[in-house]
Amino acid sequence: MDSCDHCNSPVSEKFVRVFAVDSGEVLACPNCTANVGIAEVAMRRARET
């Protein structure tokens, strides 16, 4: 299972597919960052595609 590079918490493959940077790194997960930040990244990426 993949893990967050910041806090080492496990993350699902689906989370990695959506929130990892291009290199596959997960810089933050719900355990170490506010869900609001994750939502903002998701909206920004949706606009970019």
N, CA, C and O of each residue as an XYZ file, in Angstrom:
196
protein
N       0.841     -1.179      0.000
C       0.000      0.000      0.000
C       0.886      1.243      0.000
O       1.936      1.271      0.642
N       0.455      2.252     -0.718
C       1.182      3.517     -0.773
C       1.029      4.270      0.539
O       0.135      3.991      1.338
N       1.925      5.233      0.743
C       1.841      6.026      1.969
C       2.163      7.488      1.683
O       2.785      7.825      0.676
N       1.726      8.334      2.589
C       1.964      9.772      2.513
C       3.448     10.036      2.759
O       4.024      9.505      3.709
N       4.061     10.846      1.919
C       5.477     11.164      2.091
C       5.714     12.086      3.282
O       6.834     12.173      3.784
N       4.684     12.766      3.731
C       4.833     13.702      4.857
C       4.709     13.003      6.204
O       5.563     13.192      7.070
N       3.656     12.192      6.403
C       3.410     11.587      7.716
C       3.507     10.067      7.710
O       3.402      9.434      8.760
N       3.706      9.478      6.534
C       3.852      8.036      6.370
C       2.571      7.240      6.636
O       2.635      6.024      6.810
N       1.423      7.894      6.668
C       0.144      7.198      6.823
C      -0.206      6.492      5.520
O       0.110      6.995      4.442
N      -0.846      5.344      5.603
C      -1.236      4.648      4.375
C      -2.316      5.414      3.611
O      -3.197      6.028      4.213
N      -2.238      5.371      2.296
C      -3.248      5.977      1.427
C      -3.632      4.961      0.362
O      -2.821      4.123     -0.030
N      -4.854      5.040     -0.096
C      -5.343      4.083     -1.086
C      -4.776      4.387     -2.475
O      -4.285      5.485     -2.737
N      -4.856      3.402     -3.344
C      -4.416      3.597     -4.726
C      -5.239      4.687     -5.398
O      -4.718      5.466     -6.197
N      -6.527      4.739     -5.070
C      -7.401      5.770     -5.632
C      -6.941      7.162     -5.186
O      -6.916      8.094     -5.989
N      -6.580      7.301     -3.914
C      -6.086      8.585     -3.420
C      -4.818      8.982     -4.168
O      -4.669     10.138     -4.564
N      -3.918      8.047     -4.360
C      -2.677      8.322     -5.085
C      -2.984      8.752     -6.511
O      -2.393      9.711     -7.007
N      -3.898      8.060     -7.174
C      -4.263      8.399     -8.561
C      -4.774      9.830     -8.666
O      -4.498     10.519     -9.647
N      -5.517     10.279     -7.661
C      -6.131     11.607     -7.723
C      -5.202     12.703     -7.219
O      -5.145     13.780     -7.813
N      -4.465     12.447     -6.122
C      -3.757     13.532     -5.449
C      -2.239     13.495     -5.534
O      -1.592     14.445     -5.093
N      -1.651     12.458     -6.073
C      -0.191     12.409     -6.163
C       0.308     13.394     -7.215
O      -0.385     13.695     -8.187
N       1.512     13.884     -7.003
C       2.140     14.736     -8.012
C       2.578     13.847     -9.172
O       2.487     12.623     -9.080
N       3.044     14.437    -10.240
C       3.385     13.687    -11.447
C       4.379     12.552    -11.194
O       4.343     11.533    -11.884
N       5.256     12.719    -10.219
C       6.243     11.684     -9.919
C       5.660     10.538     -9.103
O       6.346      9.549     -8.847
N       4.379     10.662     -8.686
C       3.735      9.614     -7.905
C       3.809      9.824     -6.407
O       3.278      9.019     -5.641
N       4.461     10.893     -5.978
C       4.580     11.179     -4.553
C       3.286     11.760     -3.995
O       2.633     12.579     -4.641
N       2.928     11.336     -2.810
C       1.785     11.906     -2.100
C       2.360     12.854     -1.053
O       2.884     12.413     -0.030
N       2.261     14.153     -1.310
C       2.882     15.139     -0.435
C       2.096     15.389      0.833
O       2.660     15.850      1.825
N       0.813     15.097      0.824
C      -0.029     15.271      2.006
C      -1.250     14.369      1.876
O      -1.690     14.047      0.773
N      -1.784     13.973      3.014
C      -2.957     13.111      3.040
C      -3.982     13.695      4.010
O      -3.685     14.685      4.679
N      -5.155     13.125      4.104
C      -6.164     13.655      5.032
C      -5.713     13.650      6.490
O      -6.230     14.425      7.295
N      -4.763     12.797      6.840
C      -4.290     12.752      8.223
C      -3.369     13.911      8.572
O      -3.254     14.251      9.749
N      -2.718     14.521      7.617
C      -1.741     15.562      7.946
C      -2.044     16.919      7.314
O      -1.242     17.845      7.432
N      -3.176     17.046      6.654
C      -3.553     18.333      6.086
C      -5.069     18.485      6.142
O      -5.798     17.499      6.259
N      -5.522     19.693      6.060
C      -6.968     19.947      6.096
C      -7.631     19.436      4.823
O      -7.066     19.558      3.736
N      -8.808     18.873      4.951
C      -9.541     18.403      3.778
C      -9.852     19.530      2.815
O     -10.017     19.290      1.619
N      -9.936     20.735      3.305
C     -10.178     21.881      2.435
C      -9.048     22.013      1.423
O      -9.301     22.288      0.249
N      -7.808     21.822      1.860
C      -6.670     21.906      0.954
C      -6.722     20.843     -0.118
O      -6.391     21.109     -1.274
N      -7.133     19.645      0.248
C      -7.255     18.566     -0.721
C      -8.326     18.906     -1.747
O      -8.131     18.677     -2.940
N      -9.442     19.441     -1.305
C     -10.512     19.816     -2.224
C     -10.047     20.899     -3.194
O     -10.397     20.866     -4.374
N      -9.262     21.858     -2.703
C      -8.758     22.919     -3.574
C      -7.844     22.347     -4.653
O      -7.922     22.758     -5.811
N      -6.994     21.416     -4.290
C      -6.110     20.799     -5.271
C      -6.928     20.036     -6.301
O      -6.640     20.115     -7.495
N      -7.928     19.307     -5.867
C      -8.775     18.547     -6.789
C      -9.479     19.479     -7.778
O      -9.556     19.176     -8.969
N      -9.979     20.586     -7.299
C     -10.671     21.535     -8.199
C      -9.679     22.144     -9.175
O      -9.997     22.294    -10.355
N      -8.486     22.499     -8.715
C      -7.480     23.091     -9.604
C      -7.067     22.104    -10.680
O      -6.951     22.472    -11.849
N      -6.844     20.845    -10.294
C      -6.446     19.836    -11.282
C      -7.565     19.558    -12.284
O      -7.303     19.296    -13.458
N      -8.801     19.615    -11.821
C      -9.927     19.384    -12.724
C      -9.991     20.470    -13.790
O     -10.333     20.196    -14.940
N      -9.665     21.694    -13.413
C      -9.654     22.802    -14.381
C      -8.517     22.664    -15.385
O      -8.638     23.094    -16.532
N      -7.408     22.060    -14.949
C      -6.223     21.930    -15.809
C      -6.391     20.877    -16.886
O      -5.702     20.922    -17.905
N      -7.300     19.923    -16.679
C      -7.449     18.840    -17.666
C      -8.521     19.123    -18.668
O      -8.764     18.308    -19.558
